[in-house]
Every structure is written in structure tokens, then in C-alpha cells.
Amino acid sequence: MNIQIFGKSKCFDSKKAERYFKERRIKYQYIDLTRYGLSPKEFDAVLRAVGGVDNLIDWDCKDERITLMRYMEDKTAKEDKIFDDPKLMKSPIVRNGKQATVGYCPEIWANWE
């Protein structure tokens, strides 16, 4: 198992994800999403695994750009916007090879073990 957690430092769900893997003594790599973001290949793999850009966007974010993105129909433009600004992504993004989840999903992670 090769677990990567892309999280935000002030996100409670990111901290809960870290705690989940620590408690089960599963090694993971933590990457600060706001500082380092995702590489283009990682971003594409996550998009495919989670079912599209709309599942990756943090719709509860208070940023006005999120409000504008609700009305955008061009998925490529949405992808470009959140790739350029990872603060707009929902966190944590947890990857295990080609599998990925967005948000706190212990019921899915339990199947990875």
C-alpha cells in the first residue's frame, strides 16, 4: 500500500485522515495541498478516480470564485482553475495507487487494507 494524503494544514478532515492511518499503523506520505498542490499527472489520476472535476471542488468554500464556477459549463476551464489554485479543492485527497478519495472516507479506506 502506498498512501498519499494531500491535505490542508487547517482542515479538520485532513487531520482526521492522518489520525485514521496512524491508528492503524499504515505508513503514508502527507503533502500540503495549498503549498505544493498536485502534479499534472496526479491531478488527472485523481480526476479519473473520483469521477470528475465537480467531485473535487470544495463547494462549501467561501471564495467567490466557487460561486462563479457553479455556473461554468466548460469542465476544462473548471479543471484549469482548481489546478492553478489548490485552495479550491476539497480535502483531504487520499490516494492509493490508482484509487483516490476526496474528503474523509474511512469506509472506503478500510477496503484498501
C-alpha positions as CSV (number, residue, x, y, z in Angstrom):
1,M,0.0,0.0,0.0
2,N,1.3,3.4,-1.0
3,I,-0.9,6.0,0.7
4,Q,-0.6,9.7,-0.1
5,I,-2.7,12.3,1.8
6,F,-3.0,15.7,0.1
7,G,-4.4,17.9,2.8
8,K,-4.6,21.5,4.1
9,S,-3.0,22.4,7.4
10,K,-6.2,24.0,8.9
11,C,-8.6,21.3,7.6
12,F,-10.0,19.0,10.3
13,D,-10.8,16.2,7.9
14,S,-7.2,16.2,6.8
15,K,-6.1,15.7,10.4
16,K,-8.7,13.0,10.9
17,A,-7.4,11.2,7.8
18,E,-3.9,11.3,9.2
19,R,-5.1,10.0,12.6
20,Y,-7.0,7.2,10.8
21,F,-3.8,5.9,9.2
22,K,-1.6,6.5,12.2
23,E,-4.0,4.5,14.5
24,R,-3.8,1.5,12.1
25,R,0.0,1.9,11.7
26,I,-0.3,2.3,8.0
27,K,2.5,4.3,6.5
28,Y,1.5,7.3,4.5
29,Q,3.0,10.4,2.9
30,Y,1.5,13.8,3.8
31,I,1.6,16.6,1.2
32,D,0.4,20.1,1.9
33,L,-2.1,20.7,-0.8
34,T,-2.0,24.5,-0.6
35,R,1.8,24.7,-0.6
36,Y,2.7,22.0,-3.2
37,G,-0.5,21.2,-5.0
38,L,-0.8,18.2,-7.3
39,S,1.4,17.4,-10.3
40,P,-0.4,17.3,-13.6
41,K,-0.3,13.5,-13.8
42,E,-1.5,13.2,-10.2
43,F,-4.3,15.7,-10.9
44,D,-5.5,13.7,-13.9
45,A,-5.4,10.4,-12.0
46,V,-7.4,11.9,-9.1
47,L,-10.0,13.3,-11.5
48,R,-10.5,9.9,-13.1
49,A,-10.6,8.1,-9.8
50,V,-13.2,10.5,-8.2
51,G,-15.4,10.8,-11.2
52,G,-14.8,14.3,-12.5
53,V,-14.0,17.8,-11.5
54,D,-17.3,18.6,-9.8
55,N,-16.5,16.0,-7.1
56,L,-13.1,17.6,-6.5
57,I,-14.3,21.2,-6.0
58,D,-15.0,22.3,-2.4
59,W,-18.5,23.7,-3.0
60,D,-18.7,24.8,0.7
61,C,-15.7,27.2,0.3
62,K,-16.5,30.9,1.0
63,D,-14.4,32.0,-2.0
64,E,-16.4,34.0,-4.6
65,R,-14.7,32.0,-7.4
66,I,-16.5,28.9,-6.3
67,T,-19.8,30.8,-6.7
68,L,-18.9,31.7,-10.3
69,M,-17.8,28.1,-11.0
70,R,-21.3,26.8,-10.3
71,Y,-22.4,28.5,-13.5
72,M,-19.5,27.4,-15.7
73,E,-20.4,24.7,-18.1
74,D,-16.8,24.2,-19.5
75,K,-15.3,21.4,-17.4
76,T,-11.8,22.1,-18.8
77,A,-12.0,25.7,-17.5
78,K,-13.0,24.4,-14.1
79,E,-10.2,21.9,-14.1
80,D,-7.7,24.7,-15.0
81,K,-9.0,26.9,-12.3
82,I,-8.7,24.4,-9.5
83,F,-5.4,23.0,-10.7
84,D,-4.0,26.6,-10.6
85,D,-5.4,27.2,-7.1
86,P,-5.5,24.1,-4.9
87,K,-7.2,26.0,-2.1
88,L,-10.5,25.5,-4.1
89,M,-10.1,21.7,-3.8
90,K,-11.9,19.6,-1.2
91,S,-9.6,18.0,1.2
92,P,-8.2,15.5,2.1
93,I,-7.4,13.8,-1.2
94,V,-6.2,10.3,-0.3
95,R,-4.5,8.2,-3.0
96,N,-3.6,4.6,-3.0
97,G,-2.1,3.8,-6.4
98,K,-4.9,4.4,-9.0
99,Q,-7.6,4.7,-6.3
100,A,-8.4,8.0,-4.7
101,T,-11.0,9.5,-2.4
102,V,-11.9,13.1,-1.6
103,G,-13.0,14.0,1.9
104,Y,-13.0,11.8,5.0
105,C,-13.9,8.3,3.8
106,P,-12.9,5.7,6.3
107,E,-15.4,3.1,4.9
108,I,-13.5,3.1,1.6
109,W,-10.1,3.2,3.2
110,A,-11.0,0.1,5.2
111,N,-11.2,-1.9,2.0
112,W,-7.7,-0.8,1.0
113,E,-6.1,-2.6,3.9
